[in-house]
């Protein structure tokens, strides 16, 4: 009898301490461009646990283009959306250069924030975002949906399990195409202030793998060029990487691939293992060889998936972790501090390219 009573008390205390445990999370999306559609799809995929209650964009046509229910409120400014209240989470899908201002605004309103990549275009902005959310006592989530891909989850487990032995070399390639028409669709695209170039924007999720997969980076040396597009930022870049472990690596990216997206890949070469995950967006395990055997070796075929989208299928499981974190059932897989790791790498690459010399990490102590 006491055991049953204790169980009921635990349930009651959970609901009292975290009111989000017994209802759906109410979400507002800010920015209704192309990536917002992925967020809407992720919300629908988790509709038992969350619901879209608000959209915000200065462009009414962009909001109308979202496949959202008519009952979803529409706002032309973030101020008005926050004033209306009834939000448990704001998902920021606006140009990268305004992420910091909008994140800080939401935090000061007491609302947890999920922001798309990159979390900011400036190092100090990223630090300010984390500090603002800390001061307000709200969660900050940075979208890194590629980490949730089944192919990369297998590779992550192999690395953590020591199956490679010492890792010698890592190569990341992002060979995609973004024609001039892509940049011409919005004035902010291809600008330093609001977007960033091939490294910061398109290759951001791949740069994220440098630390998450392999470990802390010691230094980077980068070259960037604007080869073919009429934009402020680079459309092509290469980066040499040295990890604290002594492993070496490269990142090569271009948005000038003809005639379409060709490859998004990672290759890891170690003492006792070789893995290459390719396809258009690390969606296909093409090489998987280890000196030992492991049950994960039988999961390769089911981990591969077909896609024409460079975004992958990681947004729904990312949202599930966010929901469970807000309910106090899990910890965030990619919070603000985790987001700073890839932002730091990106900023280091740009500093190296600008100054013509290697850039050591960390950028601040």
C-alpha positions in Angstrom: 0.0 0.0 0.0 2.8 2.4 0.9 4.6 1.5 -2.3 1.5 2.4 -4.4 1.0 5.7 -2.4 4.6 6.6 -2.9 4.3 6.1 -6.7 1.3 8.3 -6.8 3.0 11.0 -4.8 6.0 10.9 -7.2 3.6 11.4 -10.1 1.9 14.3 -8.4 5.2 15.9 -7.4 6.4 15.6 -11.0 3.4 17.5 -12.3 3.7 20.2 -9.7 7.4 20.7 -10.2 7.2 20.6 -14.0 3.9 21.6 -15.4 5.0 20.6 -18.9 4.9 17.0 -17.9 1.2 16.6 -18.4 0.5 18.6 -21.6 1.9 19.4 -25.0 4.8 21.8 -25.4 3.6 25.1 -27.1 6.0 26.2 -29.7 6.4 29.4 -31.8 8.5 29.5 -34.9 10.3 32.8 -35.8 11.3 33.0 -39.5 9.3 31.1 -42.1 11.9 30.4 -44.8 13.1 27.0 -46.1 14.4 25.5 -42.9 11.3 26.4 -41.0 9.5 23.8 -43.0 11.8 21.2 -41.4 10.8 22.4 -38.0 7.2 22.3 -38.8 7.6 18.7 -40.0 9.4 17.8 -36.8 6.7 19.3 -34.7 4.0 17.3 -36.6 6.1 14.2 -36.1 6.0 14.8 -32.4 2.4 16.0 -32.2 1.6 13.9 -29.2 4.1 15.9 -27.2 4.2 19.4 -28.8 2.1 21.7 -30.9 2.7 24.8 -33.1 0.8 27.7 -31.7 2.5 30.7 -33.3 4.4 31.8 -36.5 6.4 35.0 -36.8 7.7 36.6 -40.0 7.7 40.2 -41.4 6.5 38.6 -44.7 2.9 37.6 -44.5 3.3 35.5 -47.7 6.0 33.4 -46.0 3.7 32.6 -43.1 0.9 31.8 -45.5 3.2 29.3 -47.3 3.7 27.3 -44.1 1.5 24.2 -44.0 0.2 25.3 -40.6 -3.3 25.0 -39.1 -5.5 28.1 -39.4 -5.7 28.2 -35.6 -2.0 29.0 -35.4 -1.5 32.7 -34.5 0.5 34.8 -36.9 2.7 37.7 -35.9 4.7 40.2 -37.9 7.2 40.9 -35.1 8.8 38.9 -32.3 7.8 41.6 -29.8 4.1 40.9 -30.5 4.5 37.2 -30.4 6.2 37.3 -27.0 3.6 39.8 -25.7 0.9 37.3 -26.6 2.4 34.8 -24.3 1.5 31.1 -24.0 4.8 29.9 -25.4 7.0 27.2 -23.9 9.6 27.3 -26.6 10.6 29.6 -29.5 12.3 28.0 -32.5 14.5 30.6 -34.3 14.8 30.0 -38.0 15.8 33.5 -39.1 19.1 34.6 -40.8 22.0 33.7 -38.6 23.1 37.3 -38.0 19.9 38.0 -36.0 19.9 34.8 -33.9 21.7 36.5 -31.0 19.4 39.5 -30.7 16.3 37.3 -30.9 17.6 34.6 -28.5 18.4 37.3 -25.9 15.0 38.8 -26.4 13.3 35.5 -25.8 15.5 34.7 -22.8 14.7 38.0 -21.2 11.0 37.2 -21.7 11.6 33.9 -19.8 11.1 31.6 -22.8 13.5 28.7 -23.7 15.1 29.0 -27.1 16.0 26.6 -30.0 18.1 28.3 -32.6 19.2 27.0 -36.0 22.8 26.7 -37.0 25.1 28.5 -36.8 24.0 29.9 -33.5 25.6 33.2 -34.4 28.0 34.8 -36.9 30.2 36.4 -34.3 32.0 34.7 -31.4 31.0 37.4 -28.9 27.3 37.0 -29.9 27.5 33.3 -29.1 28.9 34.0 -25.7 26.2 36.6 -25.1 23.5 34.2 -26.0 24.6 31.6 -23.5 25.1 34.2 -20.8 21.6 35.7 -21.4 19.9 32.3 -21.1 22.0 31.4 -18.0 21.0 34.7 -16.4 17.3 34.1 -17.3 17.4 30.5 -16.2 16.1 29.2 -19.5 17.3 26.5 -21.8 19.2 27.2 -25.0 19.2 24.5 -27.7 21.3 24.7 -30.9 20.1 22.5 -33.7 22.7 19.9 -34.8 20.3 17.4 -36.4 23.1 15.6 -38.3 24.3 14.2 -35.0 21.0 12.2 -34.9 21.6 10.5 -38.2 21.7 6.8 -37.8 24.9 6.6 -39.9 26.7 9.1 -37.7 25.4 7.5 -34.5 27.1 4.2 -35.6 30.4 6.0 -36.3 30.2 7.9 -33.0 29.8 4.6 -31.1 32.7 3.0 -33.0 35.0 5.9 -32.0 33.9 6.0 -28.4 34.3 2.2 -28.2 37.9 2.6 -29.3 37.5 0.4 -32.4 39.8 2.7 -34.5 42.7 2.5 -32.1 44.6 5.8 -32.7 42.9 7.9 -35.3 45.4 9.1 -37.9 43.5 11.1 -40.5 40.0 12.5 -40.9 38.6 14.0 -44.1 35.3 16.0 -44.4 34.0 16.9 -47.9 31.0 19.1 -48.6 30.6 19.4 -52.4 27.3 21.0 -53.0 25.9 23.6 -55.4 24.2 26.9 -54.6 23.7 28.8 -57.8 23.6 32.6 -58.0 19.8 32.4 -58.0 19.9 30.9 -54.5 21.8 33.9 -53.2 19.6 36.4 -55.1 16.4 35.2 -53.4 17.2 37.3 -50.3 19.4 40.3 -49.7 20.9 38.8 -46.6 22.2 35.6 -48.3 25.9 35.6 -48.9 26.6 38.5 -46.5 29.0 38.6 -43.6 26.5 40.3 -41.4 23.6 37.9 -41.6 24.8 34.7 -43.3 28.4 33.6 -43.5 29.9 31.6 -46.3 30.2 28.0 -47.3 31.9 27.1 -44.1 29.7 28.9 -41.7 26.4 28.2 -43.4 26.3 25.1 -45.6 29.2 23.2 -44.0 28.4 24.1 -40.5 27.1 20.7 -39.5 30.2 19.1 -40.9 32.5 21.4 -39.0 30.5 20.4 -35.9 31.7 16.8 -36.4 35.3 17.8 -35.9 35.0 18.2 -32.2 31.9 16.0 -31.5 33.3 13.0 -33.3 37.1 13.3 -33.0 37.7 15.5 -29.9 39.2 18.9 -29.0 41.0 20.7 -31.9 44.4 22.2 -31.2 44.7 24.5 -34.3 43.3 25.1 -37.8 44.7 26.6 -40.9 42.2 27.8 -43.5 42.0 29.2 -47.0 38.8 30.7 -48.4 37.9 32.0 -51.9 34.9 33.5 -53.7 35.3 31.6 -56.9 32.1 31.9 -58.9 29.3 33.6 -57.0 28.6 37.3 -56.7 28.5 37.4 -52.9 30.5 39.0 -50.0 31.5 35.7 -48.4 33.4 32.6 -49.6 31.8 30.0 -51.8 34.9 27.6 -51.5 37.2 26.8 -48.6 39.7 24.3 -47.4 40.9 23.8 -43.8 43.7 21.8 -42.3 43.1 20.5 -38.8 45.3 19.3 -36.0 43.6 17.7 -33.0 45.1 17.6 -29.5 45.4 13.9 -29.9 47.8 14.4 -32.7 45.4 13.3 -35.4 45.3 15.4 -38.6 42.4 16.2 -40.9 40.9 18.3 -43.7 37.7 20.1 -44.5 37.0 20.9 -48.1 33.8 22.6 -49.2 32.4 24.4 -52.2 29.1 25.6 -53.3 30.2 25.6 -57.0 29.8 21.9 -57.7 28.4 21.3 -61.2 25.6 20.6 -61.9 24.1 19.5 -58.5 24.9 18.5 -54.9 27.5 15.8 -55.1 28.8 14.8 -51.7 28.6 15.3 -48.0 31.1 12.9 -46.4 33.3 12.0 -43.6 36.2 9.5 -43.7 38.0 8.3 -40.6 41.3 6.3 -40.8 42.7 4.7 -37.7 45.1 2.0 -36.6 42.4 -0.7 -36.6 39.5 0.8 -38.5 38.5 2.6 -41.7 35.1 4.2 -42.2 33.7 6.4 -45.0 30.2 7.8 -44.8 29.1 9.5 -47.9 26.1 10.1 -50.1 24.8 13.6 -50.6 24.5 14.2 -46.8 26.4 11.5 -44.8 23.5 9.2 -45.4 25.3 6.2 -46.8 28.0 4.0 -45.1 30.3 3.2 -48.0 33.3 1.7 -46.1 33.1 0.0 -42.7 36.2 -2.1 -41.9 37.5 -2.9 -38.4 40.0 -5.4 -37.0 37.4 -6.7 -34.5 33.8 -7.6 -34.9 30.9 -5.9 -33.2 27.0 -6.2 -33.3 26.9 -2.8 -34.8 28.5 -4.2 -37.9 25.1 -5.8 -38.7 23.3 -2.5 -38.6 24.9 -0.8 -41.6 22.2 -1.6 -44.2 19.4 -0.4 -42.0 21.3 2.8 -41.0 21.7 3.9 -44.7 18.9 5.9 -46.1 18.0 7.6 -49.4 17.7 11.4 -49.5 17.7 14.2 -51.9 17.8 16.7 -49.1 21.0 17.9 -47.5 19.1 18.4 -44.2 18.8 14.7 -43.4 16.1 13.3 -41.1 17.5 14.4 -37.7 15.0 17.2 -36.8 12.2 15.0 -35.3 14.5 13.1 -32.9 16.2 16.4 -32.1 12.9 17.9 -31.1 12.1 14.8 -29.0 15.3 15.4 -26.9 14.3 19.1 -26.5 10.8 18.2 -25.4 12.1 15.7 -22.8 14.7 18.2 -21.6 12.0 20.8 -21.0 10.1 18.2 -19.1 13.1 17.3 -16.9 13.3 13.8 -18.3 16.6 14.2 -20.2 19.5 16.5 -20.6 20.1 18.6 -23.7 22.2 16.9 -26.3 23.2 20.2 -27.9 22.8 23.1 -25.6 24.3 26.6 -25.9 27.7 25.6 -24.7 27.8 22.6 -27.1 26.9 25.0 -29.9 29.8 27.3 -29.0 32.2 24.5 -29.8 31.4 24.5 -33.5 31.0 28.3 -33.6 34.5 28.6 -32.1 35.9 26.3 -34.8 34.2 28.4 -37.5 35.5 31.7 -36.2 39.0 30.2 -35.9 38.8 29.1 -39.5 37.8 32.6 -40.7 40.5 34.2 -38.5 43.1 31.9 -40.0 42.0 32.7 -43.6 42.0 36.4 -42.9 45.4 36.5 -41.1 47.2 34.0 -43.3 48.4 31.9 -40.4 47.2 29.0 -38.2 44.8 29.8 -35.5 45.1 28.1 -32.1 42.1 27.0 -29.9 40.5 27.8 -27.6 39.8 31.4 -28.6 39.1 32.4 -25.1 39.9 30.9 -21.7 
